[in-house]
Amino acid sequence: YDVRLSAGVHRILLKVVDRTQSCGFTLAVTDREDKAIPGVRFFTDPSGHRLVIEDQKAAERTPEKLRAANEALEKELAELKARLPDLKSRQKELAAKVAAAERALAVAYERVEEKYAEQHAREAALGAKSSDDPLPPAPATRRRLCINGEWDVSADGGKSWERRPVPIVYIDRYFAAGRYPVARTNPKTPWCAYTNLAGFADFKVSDTLFGDHNRSLRLRTTFDWDGAGTVNYVSEGIIGEAKFFCNGTPCGEYCGRMGIVTVPLKGAVKGRNTIEIELKWAWCQQHHNTDGLLGDTFIDYVSPVRVKEVYAKPSWRRSTLCTEIELVNESADAVAAEVRAYAVKDGRVRLALPVAKAKVAPGGEAKVEPVARWADPVLWGIGGKYGEPEMYDLVTDVVVDSRIVDRHVQPFGFREFWVHYTDFFLNGKRIILQGDTGHPGISTGRRREITWDLLRRDGINIVRYHDSEFWSINAARAADRMGMLCYLQMYPVLHRRALKKPSADNFEPFEEWEKTAEHAFNLANYERWFRAFRNSPSAVIWSTDNEIFTQTWDTAGKAEFNVRNDRVGALYGQFMKKLDPRLVITRDGDVGTWGSKGRWHEEPPCDTANYHYPDFNVETWVRDWQRAYEWRPAVFGETLYTSYGAWDNWVGAKPEVVRKKALRVRRIASLYRELGVPGQIYMGLSSDGFIGRDDTGKGNPQGITEAVFKSWRENGVLPPGQAADQFPWLRLDWPALSGSEYRPIAASVIGHNWIYGHDAINAYDPRYPSHVRNAVNDAYRDSLIPQAPLRLGPDAEAIVVAAPNQDVWAFSPDGARTIGVRADAKGRAWFRFIEPGRWTFRAGDATRTVELPPPWRQGTEARFRAGEDG
């Protein structure tokens, strides 16, 4: 702020938003060259006092002044006492009115739910009741082989190679010490060489770990093919620019950060083949710090004529199952196909959809859309009145010349989520979304299962994908089976690649944006995102960006720039609604979603208003939220910001800070509950709960005290009972380095300075409890609406011991699935199935059939000594 200072006394009045939880701020006064001004002195008072100079203070403390002030106070006190009976009476009247209004509102909501139930009943009466028929037998038309595990990786263009596990994270050096058990060689900068921590000498530190805009990463592995049908490479998460080669033949290119990528392997031959991927650090990255092959990788063996993708679109209100079934024909001849689709549960057909027919040209595609009314499907829900997380398979057979040439299986849940004026409804029942954001590690099954279970116990029913691992498809699949809702997150590129430093004086006009290659890139990225998650019943909120334009940077000088950026962001919410009008869209924290109170607003309006940190302006943005956001659902996409970290000088989870945060949680979360705010996404329980920093050792599962931690940091002395590869990083001894999901070599214990609760949760070490609780946990549990428990099954697991790097195949109980896993270097193939039952395994000529029971429902606790509350 520019001001003119003349000689004399100047009073500076600052209105400070206390987002840092009372850790203070800095004020600097300089000349325009950022240099100190001679002769300027500062006088400050404690917080809350008026800023005065000493002679003014002395003048106000004379006996006459003090007597007059005392008389005024006595007069004011007498007046207040006289008014007190009337105020108490008025308070009683208002309390009665509030109670009556609350009862009327509850009755109104009951009536809305009754009306929806009546609508559902009318439609259900027209539908077919569930059947119990056998699934028609079909030949094994497609196989999927998971090729996760150790690949050859090179950071120098193929001159030298080393073995690295895939999925692989290709990370910015700045964040390396938070991802791997490594240390900087230069403590003054993170952009330096790194070395191993003690206990991890076998972990190779090289350029294959780090992202670099000037260098590509090359990855290669092999696969076998019998020459039948078509063979594709599939990745369920690539961030970066990639080129694909099979036996040296270029197969395709990709640039993006979201979705499932399928690449036809054009150069494949019968026998042994080599696939190689050239991966470059992405120009398109935004709000993340990792590239790489982050998702599972597969080889798909499929029929040339097959199902490409399936979209199941259930409607509870209409009692219908609509489908979109896309077909592809990679043969040389046109085909006339018959498409038969079934909703299958427990291996039995519960609903047969009408048979559809399609003609598919050679090299072409076609789409059919069978629809059926269904009277009584088992609903998918999050427990309690919403239904249990019950899943179906949509099994699709493609029949050509009376022969099944392809059978495709797509899991889905029968549920409907929608907006009713200012509220959200799930399966005909109003639902308040109580969420958590900021928790990493959702791509790792063990950590996810434990953390989500603990969050649910304290009232969380939805998790927001945010900057960390927002791409994880497996997390949504797990949420489908467990009954946790998902609030998905994406980001657009906002500026042309050639525009090196966008600013208020340097940006592409909005009117020109849709002509750019970057806009086309965004559209492709959003469609992949949509296709990746659209069949997950847990995915209920789709956020198309994050904080493009918030109240924090709404200044007159940048108004045109900010509004332009927000308008660009709004394009992609509108694009998603075109892909499926039923999606509930939000845009996190953006001014354009608020309505006419913002600097601009979208037309047509976004489905939801999304305001970040309304807890700092309760009177304007919370008390009367329905009017404030013009009668649309309010989503507080981030609220109650985490209190122990960067905003707070890395103070850590000290007892007094935890207590203060717990009081604030009780005050704000209880208010949201009282006011019925439909979307409350806290930032949050997973960050501020589950941790404490003191000398009792009760603030973490391992019992580490402040003194022990300080001794380790200053002198390298390990805590009692810990080895070098157990603290501060715990080496993870995985049952196998194969099968689905990312397998890190180690997990951080407690984390940097005891900042985040999710870092202190113990997902791996059976010597200690899984977690501890603190006052923040209690505050959330007491303030939020209690939730039904998660379903911790029904996954079934098996590890098959075979030859090193051998392909092991499994055949499902109903014959609908053929799943393969490549064994690791020790010959261990790790299978995780979404259904228990009688599975048959084959490795080479050896075959074995095994009955796989579901794990114990409380399997999480079974692997750990009990701590408080599990």
C-alpha angles and dihedrals in degrees: 000000000000117000135167113236120202126183113286139046120333124188118211114199116192126190102205123192102221096222090141095063095246099315092127137230141249127247121193128186115196140151119262091274090058093252129133117266113233116236097023115130129181130218118188135180129208115277113287097024126109117259106245136152123243099258090052090053092051091049091054094052101063116125092247092053093047093049091050092049091049092051091050091052093050090051092049091049092052091050091051092050090052091052095046099089091051091047092051091050090049090048090054092050092049092048090054091049091049091050091049091048091050091052091048091049092050090051090049092053090048089053092050090052090048091052091052090047090052091050091049092049092052092051094042090055087065095051136088119260119240115276130211103216131145117259109249111253117253136184119252098270101165137029130190121203119196106217097185112137137074115352132175109262130188131185096184103062096274099308091118132015136201134182117258131167119252127243084065130188117217102197139188109254090236090070099035097105089057094052104039137033092258138118134213118255088210112045091196096065136028091210094082141090117296131216135199122271117236111280094030103075089131092061107097114226111201144130090280087080098054136073118232128173090214098053138059127215118223121205129183142175138156137246137182126235130189092208095247122128121334130323125209137180113227129191123185096202131018123163112188142033113307138185120194128211132182114197087341094307115124109242105176149309135245138188120182148083106238144053144022115315119204119189123185108227098227098178097050118133134188109279128016118006135182122221118195129186126197107204124190129191104262124251086201097063118127131166094003138080105208137079128176145089091314101163134056118292126216146176110223120204106197145159118266088235108051151121110289098190139341129209118196112201111185123185120199093188093054096032090228138130111212119186139191112204117185119200129197130197116201094167125102094246135067114249135205105214133192115209120207118184129187135184102225130191127177089356093301129110109246097173132014113205121215113281112254129200130211139175113218121194120222107279089008140114136224138185132214126187113203115187130191135178112234121195103193117015117163104255125233113228146142095261134276117046093353095063133254123286094267116164133202131198118231100213114195123191121195110206122195120177091352092304127111104237096172139019117193125188122202120177116219140161126228105235141119128213121186148154119259107188103291098353144069123237129198118192092340096311126106112245133195111211110224106184147177128212136180097049113132129196097065091134091065112077100210095051093042095051094051097041096047092048090054093046091051092052088060095049106273115142101166134041122206118221105224139164094316116073095336088156097064109129093176090060091060091047089053090049089053091058097039100044100245119139120231130218103199125212135204138165133214128215103248103190140040115270091236091058099089100184113020113199143151087281097042121046143117112260113248091238090062098045100089090059093061130100088232091062090052089049090053093051091052091047093050093048091052088049091051093048093047096056106022096100094050110104088200092065103091105143121050113195110192097193144356129237099333089152121005135162089265095074101027101129129152092237092058099034097111092046094047095047091047090054093047091049089053090051091050090058091070096050087054090047091054091051088055090054089053123353090201093069116108105228130198135169112213116245095336122152092220091067097055099076129235094336091074127078087262136353136213123257114235090030120246113258090248138025110235120198124173121217099359086162086084092058105030098156095057104033107024115029096064098019096156092062094035092060095035099249101310127118112279116224115190093201093186123017136155094028117223111275112204105058145060095335089054103045090262090288093162129215097311116170096249092049092048091049092050092049091049091055091050092048091053092049098047103032091048089052092051089050093048091050094045096235102188099213118039111168110178127203078218163082096051090053102041101030129066096041144082134174117210143099097274095079089223094112097079137032094248094055094238112170128208090251093050091048092049091049090053094048096046102034106015093243110157120227116257113281094016127115125206091262092049101054137075083356123030115216110231115224099200117197086234139354092227139078130047128348141019116305112200118200092230144004126225115247115221092337132230110339093337092284107145129041094213088062090055096051108108109222099159118030113085091193091077140040118271095246151341127231130227137188091277090060089053092047093055093044092051095044104042128072107265115250136210113260122265119257104245096194165053100095116118121204137198136172114208118201110216138141118311112281092358121152110244121194131205128195119206124237092252094043092238096114135052110187128180134194125191109229119236127243090282092052097254119141113191116206125188116185130193091220132044121221142093108336125180119215128200129188113174106312094339119100131182133174117211132184105227112199121202113260120259108285091241093043092141092066093040090070096051138055109255117265125181108311092001 
